[in-house]
């Protein structure tokens, strides 16, 4: 081969090798750079995720703390309101005005509904009111009327007790010796209540629940007992059982006739 031509081919080959070498280095550098970028992006994303997670956790903690603080404030405010309402209601019970006393009774009902822990106290107050003031029948003696019946404020107290949330009771409802002549006890839930020695003459007990109540010595003369449930109520052995009821064999507990 012509020496000049051979030299040209050698030069061309060397140039090609140089180009290929340069290209190879460039490609390798590209992939190295890409790999490095991917790692950098992954690291940055991980850092960002950690930052976001940390911020979210901090925000959640802040929100929960604020929520707890608000609840504490509301509970304290609510407790203060209940105490105030209870105090005013007790004052109203001692009023000489009938409508004020009745207002106090319904205020106490609200306290019992709003505060589970105060429910038993309210029931104690109302049943004590009933036992004490049911002895004063209505209308007042100076009205000259021969018929007497339960005072309106006592009736209001009986109504509230009869529709209470029985699941909140911690002891028996005590209406021992109460005089509830002509009282309206329709639908009242008075299960387990103590009525021993009470006078329920002519009272309306339609649909009332008196299951397991203590009815020993109770006067039910002309009382209406339509659909009243007296199952398991205690009754005096020396008195005839209420109409439609009988004493359970060998006990003082009532059962429906026919059972």
Number of C-alpha atoms within 10 A of each C-alpha: 6 7 8 9 10 11 12 12 12 12 12 12 12 12 12 12 12 12 12 12 12 12 12 12 11 12 12 12 12 12 11 12 12 12 12 12 12 12 12 12 12 12 12 12 12 12 12 12 12 12 12 12 12 12 12 12 12 12 12 12 12 12 12 12 12 12 12 12 12 12 12 12 12 12 12 12 12 14 14 12 13 20 14 12 17 22 14 14 22 17 13 20 22 12 13 9 10 15 14 16 23 21 16 25 28 16 20 29 22 17 23 23 16 14 15 14 14 17 22 18 15 22 23 16 15 25 20 17 19 27 18 15 16 23 16 15 18 17 16 11 12 6 8 8 10 7 11 14 19 25 23 18 22 28 20 21 25 24 20 20 22 20 14 18 14 16 7 15 15 11 12 17 22 21 24 20 20 24 27 27 26 22 24 20 24 20 17 21 21 26 22 20 21 23 25 21 17 21 23 26 19 19 23 22 24 18 17 21 23 24 19 19 23 26 24 20 18 21 22 21 13 12 20 21 21 14 14 18 23 24 19 21 22 25 24 17 13 9 11 11 17 17 13 13 18 19 21 16 9 6 11 18 24 25 19 16 11 7 7
